[in-house]
Amino acid sequence: MSKNHSETAIIRIHCPDQRGIVARVTDFIHRNNGNIVALDQHTDRDEGRFFMRVEWELQNFELERDQIEPAFEFAIATPCKMKWKLHFSDHIPRMALFVSKMSHCLYDLLARYQSGEMRVEIPLIISNHKDMEGVAANFGIPYFHLPITAETKAAQEAKELELLKEHRVDFIVLARYMQILSQSFVDHFPERVINIHHSFLPAFIGAKPYHAAHARGVKIIGATSHYVTTDLDAGPIIEQDVARISHHDNVERLIQKGRDIEKIVLSRAVMAHIDRKTLVYKNKTVVFQ
C-alpha cells in the first residue's frame, strides 16, 4: 500500500519513569524522517510510571512498517524496559456489538457508524434475545440470536467465540448486554471488551436502580464505561459523566436522562479505544488527549 499524508503510526508506551524518554522517542522518529502530529505524556509519581502516546506521519518515513517494531524494540523499548503497542491509522478495527433488549446504546452506536463518525466495521451483532433483530436488519448487519441459560452458558459462549473468530473481530462493545461474561470468554479479549452501566453502583443494585435512586432522593445520576474484567463492573474505567437532577424529575425522567448519559459515555469510550488513546496499567486506564 502506498504511503500518503493521512496514514500515521501510533505508539503507546508505559515504563518506569526515567530521564530522557521523550527525547529518545522523538529522536527515533526524527532520525527516520518522521513528522510528529500528536504527542501526549503523563507521569504517575505514586507509581513511578511514565505513560506516552505519540503519532507520526508515515509519508517520507524511512522505515517500512515491518521494520518499525524491531528497530524501536532494540533502540528504545528494551533499554527503557517499556511495555508498548504499535498501530497504524489505516487499520479499521472490526467491532462486534452485544445487546439484549434495550436499544438506546445500540441505536446510538449504529447511527455514529452509519454517519461515518465512528471509523469501524461492524461485522455482526450478537444477542441473547430477538428484540433487536429488526434494528440489525435495518442497518444491514448480520444478527445472531444466542439465548443463554445457566445450563447453556458455556456452549453458547463457545459459539460466540467461534463467530467472533470467523468474523475477525478486534474488540467487543456490550451495548447494554445483560449477561455476565465468563472468565474464559474475557480472557480471549483482554482490554478489548467495553461495557456501559449506570453509576449508581454499588449503592443501588438490582433490576430497578432508577426507582431506588428516586426513592432515595439522589441529586446526581451518571454512567460509567470500562474495560471488562472478571471482576464484575470493576474493570479499568475509560469514561464517566453525570447530570444533576431534582425533585421535579420523576422516575421516567430519571431513566431518560440516564440513558442519554449512557449513550454519550459509551460512544466516547468506544471512540477513545478506536483512536488508540487508551492505555491500561493495573486497574486504571490512562486516556490520552
C-alpha positions as CSV (number, residue, x, y, z in Angstrom):
1,M,0.0,0.0,0.0
2,S,1.4,3.4,-0.9
3,K,2.0,5.9,1.8
4,N,0.1,9.2,1.9
5,H,-0.2,12.1,4.2
6,S,-3.3,10.7,6.0
7,E,-1.6,7.5,7.2
8,T,0.1,7.6,10.6
9,A,1.8,5.2,13.1
10,I,0.8,5.3,16.7
11,I,2.9,4.0,19.7
12,R,1.5,3.8,23.2
13,I,4.1,3.3,26.0
14,H,4.4,2.8,29.7
15,C,7.6,2.1,31.5
16,P,9.5,3.0,34.7
17,D,9.8,6.8,34.9
18,Q,13.3,7.9,33.9
19,R,15.1,10.9,32.4
20,G,15.2,11.4,28.6
21,I,12.3,9.1,27.5
22,V,10.6,11.8,25.4
23,A,13.8,12.9,23.8
24,R,14.7,9.3,22.9
25,V,11.4,8.5,21.3
26,T,11.1,11.8,19.4
27,D,14.7,11.5,18.2
28,F,14.0,8.0,16.9
29,I,11.1,9.4,14.8
30,H,13.1,12.4,13.7
31,R,16.2,10.4,12.7
32,N,14.0,8.4,10.4
33,N,12.4,11.5,8.8
34,G,9.1,11.2,10.6
35,N,6.8,14.2,11.3
36,I,5.1,14.0,14.7
37,V,1.4,15.1,14.6
38,A,0.4,14.3,18.2
39,L,2.1,13.6,21.5
40,D,0.7,13.3,25.0
41,Q,2.5,12.1,28.1
42,H,1.8,11.6,31.8
43,T,3.9,10.6,34.8
44,D,2.2,8.8,37.7
45,R,4.5,9.9,40.5
46,D,2.9,7.5,43.0
47,E,3.6,4.5,40.8
48,G,6.9,5.9,39.4
49,R,5.5,5.1,35.9
50,F,5.7,7.1,32.7
51,F,2.9,6.9,30.0
52,M,3.1,8.3,26.5
53,R,1.2,8.3,23.2
54,V,3.0,9.5,20.1
55,E,1.6,9.6,16.5
56,W,3.6,10.5,13.4
57,E,3.1,10.6,9.6
58,L,4.3,7.6,7.6
59,Q,4.8,9.8,4.5
60,N,8.5,10.0,3.9
61,F,9.3,7.9,6.9
62,E,12.4,5.9,6.1
63,L,11.5,2.7,7.9
64,E,9.0,0.3,6.3
65,R,6.1,-0.8,8.5
66,D,7.6,-4.2,9.3
67,Q,10.9,-2.5,10.3
68,I,9.5,-0.1,12.9
69,E,8.7,-2.7,15.6
70,P,12.1,-4.4,15.7
71,A,14.0,-1.1,15.4
72,F,12.1,0.6,18.2
73,E,12.3,-2.5,20.4
74,F,16.1,-2.7,20.0
75,A,16.9,1.0,20.3
76,I,14.5,2.2,22.9
77,A,11.9,-0.3,24.3
78,T,14.3,-2.9,25.7
79,P,16.8,-0.4,27.3
80,C,14.0,1.5,28.9
81,K,12.0,-1.6,30.0
82,M,9.0,-0.5,28.1
83,K,5.6,-2.1,27.6
84,W,4.4,-0.7,24.3
85,K,2.0,-1.2,21.3
86,L,2.3,-0.1,17.7
87,H,-0.7,0.6,15.5
88,F,-1.4,2.1,12.1
89,S,-4.2,4.6,11.5
90,D,-5.4,3.0,8.2
91,H,-6.3,-0.3,10.0
92,I,-10.1,-0.1,10.5
93,P,-10.9,-2.1,13.6
94,R,-13.8,-4.6,13.5
95,M,-16.3,-4.1,16.3
96,A,-18.8,-6.7,17.5
97,L,-21.9,-5.4,19.3
98,F,-23.6,-7.4,22.1
99,V,-27.1,-6.4,23.1
100,S,-30.1,-7.6,25.0
101,K,-33.5,-5.8,25.0
102,M,-32.6,-2.1,25.5
103,S,-32.0,-0.3,22.2
104,H,-30.7,3.2,23.1
105,C,-26.9,2.4,23.1
106,L,-27.3,0.2,20.1
107,Y,-29.1,2.8,18.0
108,D,-26.6,5.5,19.0
109,L,-23.5,3.4,18.0
110,L,-25.1,2.3,14.8
111,A,-26.0,5.9,13.9
112,R,-22.5,7.1,14.5
113,Y,-21.2,4.1,12.5
114,Q,-23.6,4.8,9.6
115,S,-22.7,8.5,9.5
116,G,-19.0,7.8,9.4
117,E,-18.4,9.4,12.7
118,M,-17.2,6.1,14.1
119,R,-14.5,4.6,11.8
120,V,-15.1,0.9,12.4
121,E,-16.5,-2.1,10.7
122,I,-19.4,-3.9,12.4
123,P,-19.5,-7.4,11.0
124,L,-22.1,-8.8,13.4
125,I,-24.5,-8.2,16.3
126,I,-24.9,-10.9,19.0
127,S,-27.9,-11.0,21.4
128,N,-29.5,-13.3,23.9
129,H,-32.9,-12.0,22.7
130,K,-34.6,-11.4,19.4
131,D,-35.8,-7.9,20.2
132,M,-33.1,-6.1,18.3
133,E,-33.1,-8.3,15.2
134,G,-35.1,-5.7,13.2
135,V,-32.7,-3.0,14.1
136,A,-29.8,-5.0,12.8
137,A,-31.7,-5.7,9.6
138,N,-32.3,-2.0,9.0
139,F,-28.6,-1.4,9.2
140,G,-27.7,-4.5,7.1
141,I,-25.7,-6.2,9.8
142,P,-25.9,-9.9,10.5
143,Y,-27.7,-10.7,13.7
144,F,-27.1,-13.9,15.8
145,H,-29.6,-14.9,18.5
146,L,-27.9,-17.0,21.1
147,P,-30.2,-17.3,24.2
148,I,-28.3,-18.1,27.4
149,T,-29.3,-20.0,30.5
150,A,-27.1,-21.3,33.3
151,E,-27.1,-24.7,31.6
152,T,-26.3,-23.5,28.1
153,K,-23.9,-20.6,29.0
154,A,-20.6,-22.4,28.3
155,A,-21.8,-23.9,25.0
156,Q,-23.3,-20.6,23.8
157,E,-20.1,-18.6,24.7
158,A,-18.2,-21.2,22.7
159,K,-20.4,-20.4,19.7
160,E,-19.9,-16.7,20.3
161,L,-16.2,-17.1,20.3
162,E,-16.4,-19.1,17.0
163,L,-18.4,-16.3,15.4
164,L,-16.0,-13.6,16.6
165,K,-13.1,-15.5,15.2
166,E,-14.9,-16.2,11.9
167,H,-15.7,-12.5,11.5
168,R,-12.2,-11.4,12.6
169,V,-13.4,-9.2,15.4
170,D,-10.9,-6.9,17.1
171,F,-13.0,-5.8,20.0
172,I,-16.4,-6.1,21.6
173,V,-18.9,-3.5,22.9
174,L,-21.6,-4.5,25.3
175,A,-24.4,-2.1,24.4
176,R,-26.5,-2.9,27.4
177,Y,-25.9,-6.7,27.2
178,M,-27.4,-8.1,30.3
179,Q,-25.2,-11.1,30.7
180,I,-22.1,-11.7,32.8
181,L,-19.2,-12.9,30.6
182,S,-17.2,-15.8,31.9
183,Q,-13.6,-15.6,32.8
184,S,-12.6,-17.9,29.9
185,F,-14.5,-15.6,27.5
186,V,-13.0,-12.4,28.8
187,D,-9.5,-14.0,28.6
188,H,-9.9,-14.2,24.8
189,F,-10.3,-10.4,24.6
190,P,-8.1,-8.7,27.3
191,E,-8.7,-5.0,27.3
192,R,-10.9,-5.4,24.3
193,V,-14.4,-5.6,25.8
194,I,-16.1,-2.3,26.6
195,N,-19.1,-2.1,28.9
196,I,-21.5,0.6,30.0
197,H,-23.7,0.9,33.1
198,H,-25.3,3.4,35.3
199,S,-23.2,4.9,38.1
200,F,-25.5,4.0,41.0
201,L,-23.4,1.0,41.8
202,P,-22.8,-0.2,44.4
203,A,-25.4,1.9,46.3
204,F,-28.4,0.9,44.2
205,I,-28.2,-2.6,42.8
206,G,-30.9,-4.8,41.3
207,A,-33.3,-4.6,38.4
208,K,-34.7,-1.1,39.2
209,P,-31.8,1.1,40.2
210,Y,-33.5,4.3,39.0
211,H,-36.6,3.6,41.1
212,A,-34.4,3.0,44.1
213,A,-32.4,6.2,43.4
214,H,-35.6,8.2,43.0
215,A,-37.0,6.9,46.3
216,R,-33.7,8.0,48.0
217,G,-33.8,11.5,46.5
218,V,-30.5,11.4,44.7
219,K,-29.3,14.6,43.2
220,I,-26.8,13.3,40.6
221,I,-27.1,10.5,38.1
222,G,-24.3,9.2,35.8
223,A,-22.8,6.4,33.7
224,T,-19.5,4.6,33.6
225,S,-17.8,2.9,30.7
226,H,-15.0,0.5,31.4
227,Y,-13.0,-2.4,30.1
228,V,-14.5,-5.7,31.2
229,T,-12.6,-7.9,33.6
230,T,-13.7,-11.0,35.5
231,D,-14.3,-8.7,38.5
232,L,-17.9,-7.6,37.7
233,D,-18.3,-3.9,36.9
234,A,-14.9,-3.2,38.4
235,G,-12.6,-3.1,35.3
236,P,-10.4,-0.1,34.3
237,I,-12.6,2.9,33.7
238,I,-12.5,4.7,30.4
239,E,-15.1,7.4,30.6
240,Q,-17.7,8.7,33.0
241,D,-20.2,11.6,33.1
242,V,-23.0,12.9,35.3
243,A,-26.2,15.0,35.2
244,R,-27.8,16.9,38.0
245,I,-31.4,16.0,38.8
246,S,-34.0,17.4,41.3
247,H,-37.3,16.6,42.9
248,H,-39.0,17.7,39.7
249,D,-37.7,14.6,37.9
250,N,-39.9,11.6,38.2
251,V,-38.7,8.0,37.6
252,E,-39.4,8.1,33.9
253,R,-37.4,11.4,33.5
254,L,-34.5,9.9,35.5
255,I,-34.4,6.9,33.2
256,Q,-34.5,9.1,30.1
257,K,-31.6,11.2,31.4
258,G,-29.7,8.2,32.5
259,R,-30.0,6.6,29.1
260,D,-28.8,9.8,27.4
261,I,-25.7,9.8,29.6
262,E,-25.1,6.1,28.9
263,K,-25.2,6.7,25.1
264,I,-22.7,9.6,25.3
265,V,-20.3,7.9,27.7
266,L,-20.3,4.7,25.8
267,S,-19.6,6.5,22.5
268,R,-16.8,8.5,24.0
269,A,-15.2,5.3,25.4
270,V,-15.5,3.5,22.1
271,M,-14.0,6.5,20.2
272,A,-11.1,6.6,22.6
273,H,-10.4,2.9,22.0
274,I,-10.7,3.2,18.2
275,D,-8.3,6.1,18.2
276,R,-5.8,4.2,20.3
277,K,-6.0,6.7,23.1
278,T,-6.4,4.3,26.0
279,L,-3.6,2.6,27.9
280,V,-4.4,0.2,30.8
281,Y,-2.0,-0.1,33.7
282,K,-3.0,-2.3,36.7
283,N,-6.7,-1.4,37.1
284,K,-6.6,2.1,35.8
285,T,-6.9,3.5,32.3
286,V,-4.9,6.4,31.1
287,V,-6.9,8.2,28.4
288,F,-4.7,10.4,26.2
289,Q,-5.9,13.7,24.7
